[in-house]
Amino acid sequence: MIDRTPTPIGIAIERRNWKFGRGKAAQRWWHGGDPGRTAFYNALSSTFPVGEKFFMSAVRHYRDDAPESLREDIDAFIFQESTHSREHVFFNRQASDAGYDLTSSEERAARTIAWAKRRPPLMQLAGTCALEHFTATLANAILSDPAHLAGADTEAQRMWRWHAIEEIEHKAVAYDTLLLAMRDRPHFRRWTLRSFSMLAAGVRFHYVVFRNTADLLRQDRQNNFRTWRGLLAYLYGKPGLMRLLLRDLFTYFRPNFHPWQHDDRALAARALATLSPPLVAPMPK
């Protein structure tokens, strides 16, 4: 049996089939007219479609061995990740319509995922857990401080906040699946696997996102000291999205770590209350 985990009983992983930004004209510097912030979020978004498909595959591999409650969570996780992928495909298409060429960014993300797919299934799942910790940390930061998206296009803000809410809701599904997959391994081997997976994921995540950011800034002729100074102050100073990511990264190395040791359901619920449902797609049969 799977070890008991701190995941709250009855955690709600809702299946919202929401769409954002349809019918709106594409904007080039949609984040407050700031090329650096726009490039960073566009760079991040360019990694999501291929990344989230990888997450779904890594978790789905262990679905049939899971107890019923975890299988239900895995199914809800896959639903949420599939809608995230769809919305970021559309978001990325808007960036292309605004004049950006995302080819190099998407190919860089795809090469990283192709490298990960050559690892054994358990390592793929461990890498997924590491990256899910990143997305949950970024989600908490975005919902905790409106300054991260201040000045951004309203519909883009809504999409990123919706994504953040759902990342919090399902933040422990991959991890609980990893606990199931490693249930017969000694505790030290479990810790070693997830720790080394985090180190590898952390290096590759930062490399891909910042190389993608530089590529997009180069297309705007803004890949210069002044733009990077402002962007790094925003990311590592205040409000400090990446500073908060680095701070919380180290909690993952605790021997008894679990994502729900930081219970931010109330934060997600408050954010959800501010979002009225946008265009809703027909539910898949």
Secondary structure, 3 states (H helix, E strand, C coil): CCCCCCCCCCCCCCCCCEECCCCCCCCCCCECCCHHHHHHHHHHHHHHHHHHHHHHHHHHCCHHHCCHHHHHHHHHHHHHHHHHHHHHHHHHHHHHHCCCCCHHHHHHHHHHHHHHHCCCHHHHHHHHHHHHHHHHHHHHHHHHCHHHCCCECHHHHHHHHHHHHHHHHCCCHHHHHHHHHCCCCCHHHHHHHHHHHHHHHHHHHHHHHHHHHHHHHHHCCCCCHHHHHHHHHHHHCCCCHHHHHHHHHHHHHCCCCCHHHCCCHHHHHHHHHCCCCCEECCCCC
